[in-house]
Amino acid sequence: MIEQPLTFLDGRITIDPQVCNGKPTLRGKRIAVQTILEFLSVGDSAEEILAQYPSLEAEDIRACLRFATQLMSGHYELKKVA
């Protein structure tokens, strides 16, 4: 059975088991959300990222940030296992 891709944020973020090993990507392209977040975390500007990835749009970068924010808004518990 082939799994259907999941989409988030108006289709800007997709999760498809057949693309990038199921990591969240931008609009089904082989550009991982993680990659964009890593660029931002080392100080690259949105303009620099867009110059490096001309197929992206500014809204894609904002979608990465919103997606990460949504992931972090969950409740997490640490349990001692050993």
N, CA, C and O atoms as a Maestro MAE file, in Angstrom:
{
 s_m_m2io_version
 :::
 2.0.0
}

f_m_ct {
 s_m_title
 :::
 protein
 m_atom[328] {
  # First column is atom index #
  i_m_mmod_type
  r_m_x_coord
  r_m_y_coord
  r_m_z_coord
  i_m_residue_number
  s_m_chain_name
  s_m_pdb_residue_name
  s_m_pdb_atom_name
  i_m_atomic_number
  :::
  1 25 0.837 -1.175 0.000 1 A "MET " " N  " 7
  2 3 0.000 0.000 0.000 1 A "MET " " CA " 6
  3 2 0.892 1.251 0.000 1 A "MET " " C  " 6
  4 15 1.775 1.377 0.848 1 A "MET " " O  " 8
  5 25 0.671 2.156 -0.925 2 A "ILE " " N  " 7
  6 3 1.448 3.384 -1.024 2 A "ILE " " CA " 6
  7 2 0.794 4.457 -0.170 2 A "ILE " " C  " 6
  8 15 -0.398 4.737 -0.300 2 A "ILE " " O  " 8
  9 25 1.598 5.054 0.709 3 A "GLU " " N  " 7
  10 3 1.091 6.113 1.571 3 A "GLU " " CA " 6
  11 2 1.000 7.420 0.800 3 A "GLU " " C  " 6
  12 15 1.873 7.729 -0.010 3 A "GLU " " O  " 8
  13 25 -0.045 8.178 1.048 4 A "GLN " " N  " 7
  14 3 -0.220 9.480 0.437 4 A "GLN " " CA " 6
  15 2 0.602 10.512 1.204 4 A "GLN " " C  " 6
  16 15 0.697 10.440 2.429 4 A "GLN " " O  " 8
  17 25 1.192 11.462 0.502 5 A "PRO " " N  " 7
  18 3 1.933 12.521 1.199 5 A "PRO " " CA " 6
  19 2 1.009 13.340 2.092 5 A "PRO " " C  " 6
  20 15 -0.155 13.563 1.757 5 A "PRO " " O  " 8
  21 25 1.527 13.779 3.210 6 A "LEU " " N  " 7
  22 3 0.809 14.693 4.090 6 A "LEU " " CA " 6
  23 2 1.218 16.105 3.717 6 A "LEU " " C  " 6
  24 15 2.364 16.344 3.338 6 A "LEU " " O  " 8
  25 25 0.284 17.043 3.823 7 A "THR " " N  " 7
  26 3 0.624 18.429 3.543 7 A "THR " " CA " 6
  27 2 0.207 19.308 4.714 7 A "THR " " C  " 6
  28 15 -0.776 19.031 5.401 7 A "THR " " O  " 8
  29 25 0.967 20.364 4.924 8 A "PHE " " N  " 7
  30 3 0.717 21.313 6.001 8 A "PHE " " CA " 6
  31 2 0.914 22.723 5.465 8 A "PHE " " C  " 6
  32 15 1.601 22.936 4.466 8 A "PHE " " O  " 8
  33 25 0.304 23.669 6.141 9 A "LEU " " N  " 7
  34 3 0.485 25.084 5.841 9 A "LEU " " CA " 6
  35 2 0.226 25.370 4.360 9 A "LEU " " C  " 6
  36 15 1.102 25.836 3.632 9 A "LEU " " O  " 8
  37 25 -0.994 25.079 3.946 10 A "ASP " " N  " 7
  38 3 -1.440 25.334 2.572 10 A "ASP " " CA " 6
  39 2 -0.573 24.641 1.528 10 A "ASP " " C  " 6
  40 15 -0.362 25.177 0.440 10 A "ASP " " O  " 8
  41 25 -0.073 23.462 1.851 11 A "GLY " " N  " 7
  42 3 0.713 22.691 0.901 11 A "GLY " " CA " 6
  43 2 2.177 23.088 0.814 11 A "GLY " " C  " 6
  44 15 2.923 22.528 0.011 11 A "GLY " " O  " 8
  45 25 2.592 24.036 1.623 12 A "ARG " " N  " 7
  46 3 4.002 24.462 1.583 12 A "ARG " " CA " 6
  47 2 4.920 23.393 2.149 12 A "ARG " " C  " 6
  48 15 6.039 23.221 1.666 12 A "ARG " " O  " 8
  49 25 4.467 22.676 3.159 13 A "ILE " " N  " 7
  50 3 5.263 21.625 3.792 13 A "ILE " " CA " 6
  51 2 4.625 20.289 3.434 13 A "ILE " " C  " 6
  52 15 3.424 20.097 3.623 13 A "ILE " " O  " 8
  53 25 5.432 19.367 2.919 14 A "THR " " N  " 7
  54 3 4.925 18.040 2.591 14 A "THR " " CA " 6
  55 2 5.799 16.982 3.250 14 A "THR " " C  " 6
  56 15 7.009 17.148 3.406 14 A "THR " " O  " 8
  57 25 5.149 15.898 3.627 15 A "ILE " " N  " 7
  58 3 5.861 14.738 4.159 15 A "ILE " " CA " 6
  59 2 5.446 13.552 3.298 15 A "ILE " " C  " 6
  60 15 4.293 13.122 3.316 15 A "ILE " " O  " 8
  61 25 6.403 13.040 2.552 16 A "ASP " " N  " 7
  62 3 6.159 11.946 1.626 16 A "ASP " " CA " 6
  63 2 7.239 10.897 1.868 16 A "ASP " " C  " 6
  64 15 8.427 11.196 1.749 16 A "ASP " " O  " 8
  65 25 6.840 9.676 2.207 17 A "PRO " " N  " 7
  66 3 7.834 8.630 2.474 17 A "PRO " " CA " 6
  67 2 8.782 8.395 1.300 17 A "PRO " " C  " 6
  68 15 9.874 7.860 1.493 17 A "PRO " " O  " 8
  69 25 8.389 8.781 0.099 18 A "GLN " " N  " 7
  70 3 9.196 8.563 -1.094 18 A "GLN " " CA " 6
  71 2 10.177 9.710 -1.384 18 A "GLN " " C  " 6
  72 15 11.000 9.605 -2.293 18 A "GLN " " O  " 8
  73 25 10.092 10.794 -0.620 19 A "VAL " " N  " 7
  74 3 10.948 11.964 -0.855 19 A "VAL " " CA " 6
  75 2 11.758 12.254 0.401 19 A "VAL " " C  " 6
  76 15 11.194 12.433 1.480 19 A "VAL " " O  " 8
  77 25 13.068 12.300 0.263 20 A "CYS " " N  " 7
  78 3 13.984 12.618 1.380 20 A "CYS " " CA " 6
  79 2 13.728 11.746 2.608 20 A "CYS " " C  " 6
  80 15 13.758 12.229 3.740 20 A "CYS " " O  " 8
  81 25 13.479 10.472 2.376 21 A "ASN " " N  " 7
  82 3 13.253 9.504 3.468 21 A "ASN " " CA " 6
  83 2 12.134 9.923 4.415 21 A "ASN " " C  " 6
  84 15 12.178 9.605 5.603 21 A "ASN " " O  " 8
  85 25 11.149 10.622 3.909 22 A "GLY " " N  " 7
  86 3 10.003 11.000 4.725 22 A "GLY " " CA " 6
  87 2 10.194 12.239 5.573 22 A "GLY " " C  " 6
  88 15 9.329 12.567 6.384 22 A "GLY " " O  " 8
  89 25 11.311 12.939 5.405 23 A "LYS " " N  " 7
  90 3 11.502 14.184 6.151 23 A "LYS " " CA " 6
  91 2 10.592 15.263 5.572 23 A "LYS " " C  " 6
  92 15 10.287 15.235 4.380 23 A "LYS " " O  " 8
  93 25 10.156 16.209 6.393 24 A "PRO " " N  " 7
  94 3 9.361 17.317 5.866 24 A "PRO " " CA " 6
  95 2 10.160 18.106 4.836 24 A "PRO " " C  " 6
  96 15 11.315 18.463 5.067 24 A "PRO " " O  " 8
  97 25 9.527 18.371 3.694 25 A "THR " " N  " 7
  98 3 10.169 19.120 2.622 25 A "THR " " CA " 6
  99 2 9.272 20.279 2.202 25 A "THR " " C  " 6
  100 15 8.123 20.391 2.629 25 A "THR " " O  " 8
  101 25 9.821 21.121 1.368 26 A "LEU " " N  " 7
  102 3 9.069 22.259 0.847 26 A "LEU " " CA " 6
  103 2 8.415 21.896 -0.477 26 A "LEU " " C  " 6
  104 15 9.094 21.616 -1.464 26 A "LEU " " O  " 8
  105 25 7.092 21.906 -0.484 27 A "ARG " " N  " 7
  106 3 6.279 21.662 -1.671 27 A "ARG " " CA " 6
  107 2 6.707 20.430 -2.457 27 A "ARG " " C  " 6
  108 15 6.666 20.432 -3.687 27 A "ARG " " O  " 8
  109 25 7.116 19.376 -1.752 28 A "GLY " " N  " 7
  110 3 7.471 18.121 -2.396 28 A "GLY " " CA " 6
  111 2 8.806 18.137 -3.095 28 A "GLY " " C  " 6
  112 15 9.194 17.147 -3.717 28 A "GLY " " O  " 8
  113 25 9.517 19.245 -3.005 29 A "LYS " " N  " 7
  114 3 10.852 19.322 -3.608 29 A "LYS " " CA " 6
  115 2 11.828 18.588 -2.686 29 A "LYS " " C  " 6
  116 15 11.483 18.251 -1.554 29 A "LYS " " O  " 8
  117 25 12.991 18.353 -3.152 30 A "ARG " " N  " 7
  118 3 14.008 17.692 -2.329 30 A "ARG " " CA " 6
  119 2 14.808 18.719 -1.529 30 A "ARG " " C  " 6
  120 15 16.036 18.668 -1.454 30 A "ARG " " O  " 8
  121 25 14.072 19.640 -0.943 31 A "ILE " " N  " 7
  122 3 14.669 20.646 -0.061 31 A "ILE " " CA " 6
  123 2 13.992 20.477 1.292 31 A "ILE " " C  " 6
  124 15 12.816 20.800 1.455 31 A "ILE " " O  " 8
  125 25 14.744 19.969 2.255 32 A "ALA " " N  " 7
  126 3 14.181 19.654 3.564 32 A "ALA " " CA " 6
  127 2 13.984 20.914 4.407 32 A "ALA " " C  " 6
  128 15 14.776 21.855 4.348 32 A "ALA " " O  " 8
  129 25 12.924 20.906 5.181 33 A "VAL " " N  " 7
  130 3 12.676 21.987 6.140 33 A "VAL " " CA " 6
  131 2 13.894 22.140 7.035 33 A "VAL " " C  " 6
  132 15 14.308 23.261 7.331 33 A "VAL " " O  " 8
  133 25 14.468 21.036 7.466 34 A "GLN " " N  " 7
  134 3 15.643 21.056 8.331 34 A "GLN " " CA " 6
  135 2 16.783 21.845 7.689 34 A "GLN " " C  " 6
  136 15 17.470 22.598 8.380 34 A "GLN " " O  " 8
  137 25 16.994 21.691 6.401 35 A "THR " " N  " 7
  138 3 18.057 22.407 5.699 35 A "THR " " CA " 6
  139 2 17.859 23.915 5.807 35 A "THR " " C  " 6
  140 15 18.802 24.654 6.088 35 A "THR " " O  " 8
  141 25 16.637 24.360 5.582 36 A "ILE " " N  " 7
  142 3 16.343 25.799 5.648 36 A "ILE " " CA " 6
  143 2 16.536 26.303 7.069 36 A "ILE " " C  " 6
  144 15 17.096 27.380 7.272 36 A "ILE " " O  " 8
  145 25 16.082 25.542 8.054 37 A "LEU " " N  " 7
  146 3 16.243 25.950 9.449 37 A "LEU " " CA " 6
  147 2 17.722 26.011 9.835 37 A "LEU " " C  " 6
  148 15 18.131 26.885 10.599 37 A "LEU " " O  " 8
  149 25 18.516 25.090 9.312 38 A "GLU " " N  " 7
  150 3 19.954 25.121 9.592 38 A "GLU " " CA " 6
  151 2 20.603 26.372 9.009 38 A "GLU " " C  " 6
  152 15 21.436 27.002 9.661 38 A "GLU " " O  " 8
  153 25 20.225 26.733 7.787 39 A "PHE " " N  " 7
  154 3 20.749 27.969 7.196 39 A "PHE " " CA " 6
  155 2 20.388 29.171 8.053 39 A "PHE " " C  " 6
  156 15 21.234 30.023 8.325 39 A "PHE " " O  " 8
  157 25 19.132 29.239 8.477 40 A "LEU " " N  " 7
  158 3 18.696 30.364 9.305 40 A "LEU " " CA " 6
  159 2 19.435 30.379 10.644 40 A "LEU " " C  " 6
  160 15 19.769 31.446 11.159 40 A "LEU " " O  " 8
  161 25 19.688 29.196 11.205 41 A "SER " " N  " 7
  162 3 20.310 29.126 12.532 41 A "SER " " CA " 6
  163 2 21.756 29.603 12.541 41 A "SER " " C  " 6
  164 15 22.270 30.004 13.585 41 A "SER " " O  " 8
  165 25 22.415 29.563 11.383 42 A "VAL " " N  " 7
  166 3 23.795 30.056 11.331 42 A "VAL " " CA " 6
  167 2 23.866 31.498 10.827 42 A "VAL " " C  " 6
  168 15 24.949 32.029 10.584 42 A "VAL " " O  " 8
  169 25 22.708 32.115 10.676 43 A "GLY " " N  " 7
  170 3 22.684 33.533 10.345 43 A "GLY " " CA " 6
  171 2 22.430 33.890 8.897 43 A "GLY " " C  " 6
  172 15 22.448 35.071 8.550 43 A "GLY " " O  " 8
  173 25 22.194 32.910 8.040 44 A "ASP " " N  " 7
  174 3 21.868 33.240 6.656 44 A "ASP " " CA " 6
  175 2 20.524 33.942 6.602 44 A "ASP " " C  " 6
  176 15 19.604 33.587 7.340 44 A "ASP " " O  " 8
  177 25 20.407 34.925 5.744 45 A "SER " " N  " 7
  178 3 19.154 35.654 5.596 45 A "SER " " CA " 6
  179 2 18.239 34.922 4.615 45 A "SER " " C  " 6
  180 15 18.681 34.065 3.850 45 A "SER " " O  " 8
  181 25 16.973 35.274 4.653 46 A "ALA " " N  " 7
  182 3 16.021 34.702 3.705 46 A "ALA " " CA " 6
  183 2 16.460 35.000 2.277 46 A "ALA " " C  " 6
  184 15 16.327 34.152 1.394 46 A "ALA " " O  " 8
  185 25 16.974 36.188 2.051 47 A "GLU " " N  " 7
  186 3 17.418 36.568 0.708 47 A "GLU " " CA " 6
  187 2 18.570 35.679 0.231 47 A "GLU " " C  " 6
  188 15 18.618 35.290 -0.936 47 A "GLU " " O  " 8
  189 25 19.491 35.363 1.137 48 A "GLU " " N  " 7
  190 3 20.611 34.483 0.778 48 A "GLU " " CA " 6
  191 2 20.121 33.075 0.443 48 A "GLU " " C  " 6
  192 15 20.602 32.445 -0.499 48 A "GLU " " O  " 8
  193 25 19.169 32.598 1.220 49 A "ILE " " N  " 7
  194 3 18.618 31.257 0.975 49 A "ILE " " CA " 6
  195 2 17.885 31.232 -0.363 49 A "ILE " " C  " 6
  196 15 18.034 30.289 -1.139 49 A "ILE " " O  " 8
  197 25 17.096 32.267 -0.629 50 A "LEU " " N  " 7
  198 3 16.353 32.328 -1.891 50 A "LEU " " CA " 6
  199 2 17.291 32.423 -3.086 50 A "LEU " " C  " 6
  200 15 16.980 31.895 -4.153 50 A "LEU " " O  " 8
  201 25 18.423 33.081 -2.929 51 A "ALA " " N  " 7
  202 3 19.402 33.160 -4.017 51 A "ALA " " CA " 6
  203 2 20.012 31.784 -4.285 51 A "ALA " " C  " 6
  204 15 20.303 31.435 -5.429 51 A "ALA " " O  " 8
  205 25 20.202 31.010 -3.215 52 A "GLN " " N  " 7
  206 3 20.790 29.676 -3.356 52 A "GLN " " CA " 6
  207 2 19.771 28.665 -3.889 52 A "GLN " " C  " 6
  208 15 20.142 27.713 -4.576 52 A "GLN " " O  " 8
  209 25 18.501 28.869 -3.578 53 A "TYR " " N  " 7
  210 3 17.423 27.973 -4.001 53 A "TYR " " CA " 6
  211 2 16.372 28.794 -4.766 53 A "TYR " " C  " 6
  212 15 15.339 29.140 -4.193 53 A "TYR " " O  " 8
  213 25 16.609 29.105 -6.019 54 A "PRO " " N  " 7
  214 3 15.704 29.990 -6.760 54 A "PRO " " CA " 6
  215 2 14.292 29.440 -6.953 54 A "PRO " " C  " 6
  216 15 13.384 30.199 -7.291 54 A "PRO " " O  " 8
  217 25 14.087 28.150 -6.747 55 A "SER " " N  " 7
  218 3 12.735 27.598 -6.893 55 A "SER " " CA " 6
  219 2 11.869 27.859 -5.661 55 A "SER " " C  " 6
  220 15 10.665 27.605 -5.681 55 A "SER " " O  " 8
  221 25 12.483 28.366 -4.588 56 A "LEU " " N  " 7
  222 3 11.727 28.668 -3.368 56 A "LEU " " CA " 6
  223 2 11.170 30.084 -3.404 56 A "LEU " " C  " 6
  224 15 11.602 30.933 -4.183 56 A "LEU " " O  " 8
  225 25 10.201 30.302 -2.535 57 A "GLU " " N  " 7
  226 3 9.593 31.620 -2.350 57 A "GLU " " CA " 6
  227 2 9.757 32.018 -0.889 57 A "GLU " " C  " 6
  228 15 9.954 31.168 -0.021 57 A "GLU " " O  " 8
  229 25 9.673 33.308 -0.631 58 A "ALA " " N  " 7
  230 3 9.812 33.801 0.742 58 A "ALA " " CA " 6
  231 2 8.808 33.124 1.677 58 A "ALA " " C  " 6
  232 15 9.122 32.858 2.837 58 A "ALA " " O  " 8
  233 25 7.622 32.851 1.184 59 A "GLU " " N  " 7
  234 3 6.605 32.200 2.017 59 A "GLU " " CA " 6
  235 2 7.023 30.786 2.417 59 A "GLU " " C  " 6
  236 15 6.598 30.296 3.463 59 A "GLU " " O  " 8
  237 25 7.847 30.124 1.608 60 A "ASP " " N  " 7
  238 3 8.357 28.791 1.972 60 A "ASP " " CA " 6
  239 2 9.219 28.876 3.230 60 A "ASP " " C  " 6
  240 15 9.128 28.021 4.110 60 A "ASP " " O  " 8
  241 25 10.043 29.896 3.309 61 A "ILE " " N  " 7
  242 3 10.915 30.060 4.473 61 A "ILE " " CA " 6
  243 2 10.081 30.358 5.712 61 A "ILE " " C  " 6
  244 15 10.340 29.814 6.786 61 A "ILE " " O  " 8
  245 25 9.096 31.210 5.565 62 A "ARG " " N  " 7
  246 3 8.207 31.497 6.704 62 A "ARG " " CA " 6
  247 2 7.446 30.237 7.121 62 A "ARG " " C  " 6
  248 15 7.199 30.023 8.308 62 A "ARG " " O  " 8
  249 25 7.077 29.410 6.153 63 A "ALA " " N  " 7
  250 3 6.373 28.161 6.465 63 A "ALA " " CA " 6
  251 2 7.267 27.224 7.277 63 A "ALA " " C  " 6
  252 15 6.782 26.530 8.171 63 A "ALA " " O  " 8
  253 25 8.559 27.197 6.976 64 A "CYS " " N  " 7
  254 3 9.494 26.376 7.761 64 A "CYS " " CA " 6
  255 2 9.495 26.814 9.221 64 A "CYS " " C  " 6
  256 15 9.466 25.985 10.130 64 A "CYS " " O  " 8
  257 25 9.526 28.107 9.429 65 A "LEU " " N  " 7
  258 3 9.527 28.629 10.802 65 A "LEU " " CA " 6
  259 2 8.203 28.334 11.508 65 A "LEU " " C  " 6
  260 15 8.196 27.961 12.682 65 A "LEU " " O  " 8
  261 25 7.102 28.497 10.809 66 A "ARG " " N  " 7
  262 3 5.798 28.190 11.421 66 A "ARG " " CA " 6
  263 2 5.678 26.700 11.734 66 A "ARG " " C  " 6
  264 15 5.143 26.325 12.777 66 A "ARG " " O  " 8
  265 25 6.174 25.853 10.833 67 A "PHE " " N  " 7
  266 3 6.123 24.407 11.045 67 A "PHE " " CA " 6
  267 2 6.928 24.021 12.284 67 A "PHE " " C  " 6
  268 15 6.458 23.241 13.112 67 A "PHE " " O  " 8
  269 25 8.137 24.562 12.412 68 A "ALA " " N  " 7
  270 3 8.969 24.284 13.582 68 A "ALA " " CA " 6
  271 2 8.294 24.780 14.857 68 A "ALA " " C  " 6
  272 15 8.343 24.112 15.890 68 A "ALA " " O  " 8
  273 25 7.671 25.940 14.785 69 A "THR " " N  " 7
  274 3 6.970 26.482 15.945 69 A "THR " " CA " 6
  275 2 5.821 25.568 16.356 69 A "THR " " C  " 6
  276 15 5.609 25.328 17.545 69 A "THR " " O  " 8
  277 25 5.086 25.062 15.379 70 A "GLN " " N  " 7
  278 3 3.985 24.148 15.695 70 A "GLN " " CA " 6
  279 2 4.501 22.867 16.341 70 A "GLN " " C  " 6
  280 15 3.882 22.353 17.273 70 A "GLN " " O  " 8
  281 25 5.619 22.351 15.861 71 A "LEU " " N  " 7
  282 3 6.191 21.145 16.468 71 A "LEU " " CA " 6
  283 2 6.598 21.396 17.916 71 A "LEU " " C  " 6
  284 15 6.422 20.530 18.773 71 A "LEU " " O  " 8
  285 25 7.138 22.567 18.185 72 A "MET " " N  " 7
  286 3 7.610 22.889 19.525 72 A "MET " " CA " 6
  287 2 6.478 23.233 20.484 72 A "MET " " C  " 6
  288 15 6.694 23.296 21.694 72 A "MET " " O  " 8
  289 25 5.281 23.454 19.963 73 A "SER " " N  " 7
  290 3 4.169 23.824 20.840 73 A "SER " " CA " 6
  291 2 3.549 22.612 21.530 73 A "SER " " C  " 6
  292 15 2.662 22.763 22.370 73 A "SER " " O  " 8
  293 25 4.011 21.412 21.181 74 A "GLY " " N  " 7
  294 3 3.494 20.209 21.814 74 A "GLY " " CA " 6
  295 2 4.007 20.056 23.239 74 A "GLY " " C  " 6
  296 15 4.947 20.736 23.650 74 A "GLY " " O  " 8
  297 25 3.384 19.164 23.976 75 A "HIS " " N  " 7
  298 3 3.802 18.861 25.346 75 A "HIS " " CA " 6
  299 2 4.695 17.621 25.305 75 A "HIS " " C  " 6
  300 15 4.350 16.615 24.686 75 A "HIS " " O  " 8
  301 25 5.843 17.706 25.972 76 A "TYR " " N  " 7
  302 3 6.792 16.608 25.975 76 A "TYR " " CA " 6
  303 2 7.112 16.233 27.409 76 A "TYR " " C  " 6
  304 15 7.280 17.099 28.268 76 A "TYR " " O  " 8
  305 25 7.196 14.930 27.660 77 A "GLU " " N  " 7
  306 3 7.567 14.421 28.982 77 A "GLU " " CA " 6
  307 2 8.823 13.593 28.852 77 A "GLU " " C  " 6
  308 15 8.971 12.808 27.916 77 A "GLU " " O  " 8
  309 25 9.720 13.773 29.790 78 A "LEU " " N  " 7
  310 3 10.905 12.930 29.846 78 A "LEU " " CA " 6
  311 2 10.685 11.867 30.902 78 A "LEU " " C  " 6
  312 15 10.300 12.160 32.034 78 A "LEU " " O  " 8
  313 25 10.931 10.647 30.518 79 A "LYS " " N  " 7
  314 3 10.759 9.538 31.444 79 A "LYS " " CA " 6
  315 2 12.085 8.809 31.588 79 A "LYS " " C  " 6
  316 15 12.769 8.524 30.605 79 A "LYS " " O  " 8
  317 25 12.425 8.520 32.813 80 A "LYS " " N  " 7
  318 3 13.662 7.790 33.081 80 A "LYS " " CA " 6
  319 2 13.417 6.315 32.697 80 A "LYS " " C  " 6
  320 15 12.442 5.702 33.131 80 A "LYS " " O  " 8
  321 25 14.308 5.774 31.889 81 A "VAL " " N  " 7
  322 3 14.138 4.393 31.439 81 A "VAL " " CA " 6
  323 2 15.161 3.438 32.043 81 A "VAL " " C  " 6
  324 15 15.012 2.220 31.947 81 A "VAL " " O  " 8
  325 25 16.173 3.977 32.649 82 A "ALA " " N  " 7
  326 3 17.150 3.071 33.250 82 A "ALA " " CA " 6
  327 2 17.587 3.589 34.613 82 A "ALA " " C  " 6
  328 15 18.410 2.960 35.278 82 A "ALA " " O  " 8
  :::
 }
 m_bond[327] {
  # First column is bond index #
  i_m_from
  i_m_to
  i_m_order
  :::
  1 1 2 1
  2 2 3 1
  3 3 4 2
  4 3 5 1
  5 5 6 1
  6 6 7 1
  7 7 8 2
  8 7 9 1
  9 9 10 1
  10 10 11 1
  11 11 12 2
  12 11 13 1
  13 13 14 1
  14 14 15 1
  15 15 16 2
  16 15 17 1
  17 17 18 1
  18 18 19 1
  19 19 20 2
  20 19 21 1
  21 21 22 1
  22 22 23 1
  23 23 24 2
  24 23 25 1
  25 25 26 1
  26 26 27 1
  27 27 28 2
  28 27 29 1
  29 29 30 1
  30 30 31 1
  31 31 32 2
  32 31 33 1
  33 33 34 1
  34 34 35 1
  35 35 36 2
  36 35 37 1
  37 37 38 1
  38 38 39 1
  39 39 40 2
  40 39 41 1
  41 41 42 1
  42 42 43 1
  43 43 44 2
  44 43 45 1
  45 45 46 1
  46 46 47 1
  47 47 48 2
  48 47 49 1
  49 49 50 1
  50 50 51 1
  51 51 52 2
  52 51 53 1
  53 53 54 1
  54 54 55 1
  55 55 56 2
  56 55 57 1
  57 57 58 1
  58 58 59 1
  59 59 60 2
  60 59 61 1
  61 61 62 1
  62 62 63 1
  63 63 64 2
  64 63 65 1
  65 65 66 1
  66 66 67 1
  67 67 68 2
  68 67 69 1
  69 69 70 1
  70 70 71 1
  71 71 72 2
  72 71 73 1
  73 73 74 1
  74 74 75 1
  75 75 76 2
  76 75 77 1
  77 77 78 1
  78 78 79 1
  79 79 80 2
  80 79 81 1
  81 81 82 1
  82 82 83 1
  83 83 84 2
  84 83 85 1
  85 85 86 1
  86 86 87 1
  87 87 88 2
  88 87 89 1
  89 89 90 1
  90 90 91 1
  91 91 92 2
  92 91 93 1
  93 93 94 1
  94 94 95 1
  95 95 96 2
  96 95 97 1
  97 97 98 1
  98 98 99 1
  99 99 100 2
  100 99 101 1
  101 101 102 1
  102 102 103 1
  103 103 104 2
  104 103 105 1
  105 105 106 1
  106 106 107 1
  107 107 108 2
  108 107 109 1
  109 109 110 1
  110 110 111 1
  111 111 112 2
  112 111 113 1
  113 113 114 1
  114 114 115 1
  115 115 116 2
  116 115 117 1
  117 117 118 1
  118 118 119 1
  119 119 120 2
  120 119 121 1
  121 121 122 1
  122 122 123 1
  123 123 124 2
  124 123 125 1
  125 125 126 1
  126 126 127 1
  127 127 128 2
  128 127 129 1
  129 129 130 1
  130 130 131 1
  131 131 132 2
  132 131 133 1
  133 133 134 1
  134 134 135 1
  135 135 136 2
  136 135 137 1
  137 137 138 1
  138 138 139 1
  139 139 140 2
  140 139 141 1
  141 141 142 1
  142 142 143 1
  143 143 144 2
  144 143 145 1
  145 145 146 1
  146 146 147 1
  147 147 148 2
  148 147 149 1
  149 149 150 1
  150 150 151 1
  151 151 152 2
  152 151 153 1
  153 153 154 1
  154 154 155 1
  155 155 156 2
  156 155 157 1
  157 157 158 1
  158 158 159 1
  159 159 160 2
  160 159 161 1
  161 161 162 1
  162 162 163 1
  163 163 164 2
  164 163 165 1
  165 165 166 1
  166 166 167 1
  167 167 168 2
  168 167 169 1
  169 169 170 1
  170 170 171 1
  171 171 172 2
  172 171 173 1
  173 173 174 1
  174 174 175 1
  175 175 176 2
  176 175 177 1
  177 177 178 1
  178 178 179 1
  179 179 180 2
  180 179 181 1
  181 181 182 1
  182 182 183 1
  183 183 184 2
  184 183 185 1
  185 185 186 1
  186 186 187 1
  187 187 188 2
  188 187 189 1
  189 189 190 1
  190 190 191 1
  191 191 192 2
  192 191 193 1
  193 193 194 1
  194 194 195 1
  195 195 196 2
  196 195 197 1
  197 197 198 1
  198 198 199 1
  199 199 200 2
  200 199 201 1
  201 201 202 1
  202 202 203 1
  203 203 204 2
  204 203 205 1
  205 205 206 1
  206 206 207 1
  207 207 208 2
  208 207 209 1
  209 209 210 1
  210 210 211 1
  211 211 212 2
  212 211 213 1
  213 213 214 1
  214 214 215 1
  215 215 216 2
  216 215 217 1
  217 217 218 1
  218 218 219 1
  219 219 220 2
  220 219 221 1
  221 221 222 1
  222 222 223 1
  223 223 224 2
  224 223 225 1
  225 225 226 1
  226 226 227 1
  227 227 228 2
  228 227 229 1
  229 229 230 1
  230 230 231 1
  231 231 232 2
  232 231 233 1
  233 233 234 1
  234 234 235 1
  235 235 236 2
  236 235 237 1
  237 237 238 1
  238 238 239 1
  239 239 240 2
  240 239 241 1
  241 241 242 1
  242 242 243 1
  243 243 244 2
  244 243 245 1
  245 245 246 1
  246 246 247 1
  247 247 248 2
  248 247 249 1
  249 249 250 1
  250 250 251 1
  251 251 252 2
  252 251 253 1
  253 253 254 1
  254 254 255 1
  255 255 256 2
  256 255 257 1
  257 257 258 1
  258 258 259 1
  259 259 260 2
  260 259 261 1
  261 261 262 1
  262 262 263 1
  263 263 264 2
  264 263 265 1
  265 265 266 1
  266 266 267 1
  267 267 268 2
  268 267 269 1
  269 269 270 1
  270 270 271 1
  271 271 272 2
  272 271 273 1
  273 273 274 1
  274 274 275 1
  275 275 276 2
  276 275 277 1
  277 277 278 1
  278 278 279 1
  279 279 280 2
  280 279 281 1
  281 281 282 1
  282 282 283 1
  283 283 284 2
  284 283 285 1
  285 285 286 1
  286 286 287 1
  287 287 288 2
  288 287 289 1
  289 289 290 1
  290 290 291 1
  291 291 292 2
  292 291 293 1
  293 293 294 1
  294 294 295 1
  295 295 296 2
  296 295 297 1
  297 297 298 1
  298 298 299 1
  299 299 300 2
  300 299 301 1
  301 301 302 1
  302 302 303 1
  303 303 304 2
  304 303 305 1
  305 305 306 1
  306 306 307 1
  307 307 308 2
  308 307 309 1
  309 309 310 1
  310 310 311 1
  311 311 312 2
  312 311 313 1
  313 313 314 1
  314 314 315 1
  315 315 316 2
  316 315 317 1
  317 317 318 1
  318 318 319 1
  319 319 320 2
  320 319 321 1
  321 321 322 1
  322 322 323 1
  323 323 324 2
  324 323 325 1
  325 325 326 1
  326 326 327 1
  327 327 328 2
  :::
 }
}
